[in-house]
Amino acid sequence: MVYDYDLIIIGAGAAGLSLLLALDDAEYIQSVKLVERSLGPKNDRIWSFWNNDSVPRYLKAIVTQEWQKWEISVDDCNYPMSHPYHRYCSIRSESLMNLAQQRVQAKTHFDIEFDIDVISVESTSEHALVTTKSGQLTARWVVDTRPPPLKTHHDGLLQCFYGEEIVTDSDVFNSSTVKLMQQLASSELGIEFIYILPFSPNHALVEFTCFSPTIIERTILQARLKSRMHDIIGSQDYKVERHECAVLPMYSINENTNNKNKRLIYGGIAGGAMRASTGYSFLACQRWAKQCATELSSKPLLSATFSLSPFTPIGSVYQKMDRLMLAVLRNDMHIGVTIFLQMFKKVNPERFVRFMTEQATIIDFICIIWAMPKSAFLRVFLFRKKMSIHGE
Ligand SMILES: Cc1cc2nc3c(=O)[nH]c(=O)nc-3n(C[C@H](O)[C@H](O)[C@H](O)COP(=O)(O)OP(=O)(O)OC[C@H]3O[C@@H](n4cnc5c(N)ncnc54)[C@H](O)[C@@H]3O)c2cc1C
């Protein structure tokens, strides 16, 4: 059977671009086509994560900025954390795209094509057929990283945010510290806070974020940001360089679970890379990309029986803990403030980072669980147990 490409990757986002880079790193010699719906490279988001040994060196080279300190604040009290190695790092989506494009220019068997809107993927035992608005493509394997639509019924929450990257006239930001959750509070919207990534004393990304059971309208998020912005920078003028806005799923997703297609696997959010309790997925995308690239590079080229294994980048312990935590929050949104506060008060920064980046040890898990308000967790745990005994 003759295919157009050995591998087609759908979507040039965190997962798609990371897979392309990991394939390049693994010296993959077969043809790869990455197709993307948008008309060209986007600069629509900044991916942040805590540095650890699993971050590939080519990504460390494009980190826009890194911070040794991060903190949350509740009722005007700050709770800081810091670590000299596990720094909080940010990468702009345009930097990841630039890096991928440079690699593609150096490799004739790799290609990225924009303005390709994929409609469907069908797979037989021997090949996959990708139907786009501009025609059809065939490949031995397809990796689909299109994020699935948001569910209307789910057992978690939604992370709704609107942010602006701004430049102010005078210095207002403390550029040494990331504000992960400033003014953390529960409100009629859910759990809300401001996220500030300070690039310099007068340049920062400032986001109003809300964990909520339902979608919060963009206009509401914008209005909240506007009023909070006044508290943060005062009445001075500021220039908005860029904005970012999203509703991220905080419930478990894995399209690979019921996927019977031998020639197709899902990656990124669709493939279970999103940490349900936080909305972080960039590092999980890297782990998945490395695993997928290693597998593709090591398998015999003409093996008819080989199919890609759907590696789940977030382990089952984290999935279970996240589900329980989200059930606790859904049961009582006010407890959210206590949960995050206790985490910052009682857990040491290194344990916190290992937990956030899915590298926790058993002792780390015990310390995290110990720091939590136990009665709230126990109530939900026992209630769920009772429901499962009664088969509800
Ligand atoms: C604004 C924003 C900020 C975020 N910040 C962080 C962060 O700091 N840290 C973190 O860990 N996570 C963050 N996340 C969450 C998560 O890491 C990102 O959503 C990440 O981009 C998910 O990667 P992905 O590859 O699954 O999806 P995406 O990066 O969204 O990539 C999917 C790609 O598929 C393309 N596509 C969609 N439909 C089609 C189609 N029909 N045909 C062809 N192409 C298609 C899209 O255009 C897109 O480029 C953020 C998310 C957003 C939206």
The ligand as an SDF file (V2000), in Angstrom:
LIG
                    3D

 53 58  0  0  0  0  0  0  0  0999 V2000
   -4.5190   30.6740   26.6420 C   0  0  0  0  0  0  0  0  0  0  0  0
   -4.0630   29.3670   27.2520 C   0  0  0  0  0  0  0  0  0  0  0  0
   -3.0040   29.3740   28.1610 C   0  0  0  0  0  0  0  0  0  0  0  0
   -2.5670   28.1600   28.7250 C   0  0  0  0  0  0  0  0  0  0  0  0
   -1.5260   28.1900   29.5940 N   0  0  0  0  0  0  0  0  0  0  0  0
   -1.0230   27.0150   30.0540 C   0  0  0  0  0  0  0  0  0  0  0  0
    0.1300   27.0050   30.8750 C   0  0  0  0  0  0  0  0  0  0  0  0
    0.6620   28.0610   31.2490 O   0  0  0  0  0  0  0  0  0  0  0  0
    0.6410   25.8000   31.2690 N   0  0  0  0  0  0  0  0  0  0  0  0
    0.0730   24.6070   30.8860 C   0  0  0  0  0  0  0  0  0  0  0  0
    0.5930   23.5420   31.2320 O   0  0  0  0  0  0  0  0  0  0  0  0
   -1.0560   24.6090   30.1590 N   0  0  0  0  0  0  0  0  0  0  0  0
   -1.6140   25.7680   29.7290 C   0  0  0  0  0  0  0  0  0  0  0  0
   -2.7410   25.7540   28.9560 N   0  0  0  0  0  0  0  0  0  0  0  0
   -3.4430   24.4780   28.7900 C   0  0  0  0  0  0  0  0  0  0  0  0
   -2.8350   23.5700   27.7090 C   0  0  0  0  0  0  0  0  0  0  0  0
   -1.4730   23.3400   27.9560 O   0  0  0  0  0  0  0  0  0  0  0  0
   -2.9690   24.1580   26.3470 C   0  0  0  0  0  0  0  0  0  0  0  0
   -4.3220   24.2550   26.0350 O   0  0  0  0  0  0  0  0  0  0  0  0
   -2.2410   23.3600   25.2700 C   0  0  0  0  0  0  0  0  0  0  0  0
   -2.1220   24.2120   24.1790 O   0  0  0  0  0  0  0  0  0  0  0  0
   -2.9580   22.0740   24.9080 C   0  0  0  0  0  0  0  0  0  0  0  0
   -2.2690   21.4410   23.8860 O   0  0  0  0  0  0  0  0  0  0  0  0
   -2.9830   20.6350   22.7200 P   0  0  0  0  0  0  0  0  0  0  0  0
   -1.9380   20.3160   21.7220 O   0  0  0  0  0  0  0  0  0  0  0  0
   -3.7990   19.5410   23.3010 O   0  0  0  0  0  0  0  0  0  0  0  0
   -4.0360   21.6510   22.1030 O   0  0  0  0  0  0  0  0  0  0  0  0
   -3.7140   22.9780   21.3220 P   0  0  0  0  0  0  0  0  0  0  0  0
   -2.4320   23.5610   21.7750 O   0  0  0  0  0  0  0  0  0  0  0  0
   -4.9410   23.8180   21.4490 O   0  0  0  0  0  0  0  0  0  0  0  0
   -3.4990   22.5030   19.8120 O   0  0  0  0  0  0  0  0  0  0  0  0
   -4.5260   22.0000   19.0170 C   0  0  0  0  0  0  0  0  0  0  0  0
   -4.3050   22.5260   17.6070 C   0  0  0  0  0  0  0  0  0  0  0  0
   -5.2260   21.8780   16.7350 O   0  0  0  0  0  0  0  0  0  0  0  0
   -5.6600   22.8220   15.7930 C   0  0  0  0  0  0  0  0  0  0  0  0
   -6.9380   22.3760   15.2340 N   0  0  0  0  0  0  0  0  0  0  0  0
   -8.1420   22.3650   15.8520 C   0  0  0  0  0  0  0  0  0  0  0  0
   -9.0860   21.8870   15.0140 N   0  0  0  0  0  0  0  0  0  0  0  0
   -8.4540   21.5840   13.8600 C   0  0  0  0  0  0  0  0  0  0  0  0
   -8.8990   21.0540   12.6110 C   0  0  0  0  0  0  0  0  0  0  0  0
  -10.1940   20.7660   12.3900 N   0  0  0  0  0  0  0  0  0  0  0  0
   -7.9830   20.8410   11.6370 N   0  0  0  0  0  0  0  0  0  0  0  0
   -6.6550   21.1320   11.8530 C   0  0  0  0  0  0  0  0  0  0  0  0
   -6.2030   21.6470   12.9950 N   0  0  0  0  0  0  0  0  0  0  0  0
   -7.0850   21.8700   13.9920 C   0  0  0  0  0  0  0  0  0  0  0  0
   -5.7900   24.1100   16.5980 C   0  0  0  0  0  0  0  0  0  0  0  0
   -5.8120   25.2510   15.7590 O   0  0  0  0  0  0  0  0  0  0  0  0
   -4.5610   24.0280   17.4860 C   0  0  0  0  0  0  0  0  0  0  0  0
   -3.4410   24.6670   16.9240 O   0  0  0  0  0  0  0  0  0  0  0  0
   -3.2070   26.9410   28.3780 C   0  0  0  0  0  0  0  0  0  0  0  0
   -4.2770   26.9700   27.4920 C   0  0  0  0  0  0  0  0  0  0  0  0
   -4.7010   28.1520   26.9250 C   0  0  0  0  0  0  0  0  0  0  0  0
   -5.8580   28.1280   25.9640 C   0  0  0  0  0  0  0  0  0  0  0  0
  1  2  1  0
  2  3  1  0
  2 52  2  0
  3  4  2  0
  4  5  1  0
  4 50  1  0
  5  6  2  0
  6  7  1  0
  6 13  1  0
  7  8  2  0
  7  9  1  0
  9 10  1  0
 10 11  2  0
 10 12  1  0
 12 13  2  0
 13 14  1  0
 14 15  1  0
 14 50  1  0
 15 16  1  0
 16 17  1  0
 16 18  1  0
 18 19  1  0
 18 20  1  0
 20 21  1  0
 20 22  1  0
 22 23  1  0
 23 24  1  0
 24 25  2  0
 24 26  1  0
 24 27  1  0
 27 28  1  0
 28 29  2  0
 28 30  1  0
 28 31  1  0
 31 32  1  0
 32 33  1  0
 33 34  1  0
 33 48  1  0
 34 35  1  0
 35 36  1  0
 35 46  1  0
 36 37  1  0
 36 45  1  0
 37 38  2  0
 38 39  1  0
 39 40  1  0
 39 45  2  0
 40 41  1  0
 40 42  2  0
 42 43  1  0
 43 44  2  0
 44 45  1  0
 46 47  1  0
 46 48  1  0
 48 49  1  0
 50 51  2  0
 51 52  1  0
 52 53  1  0
M  END
$$$$
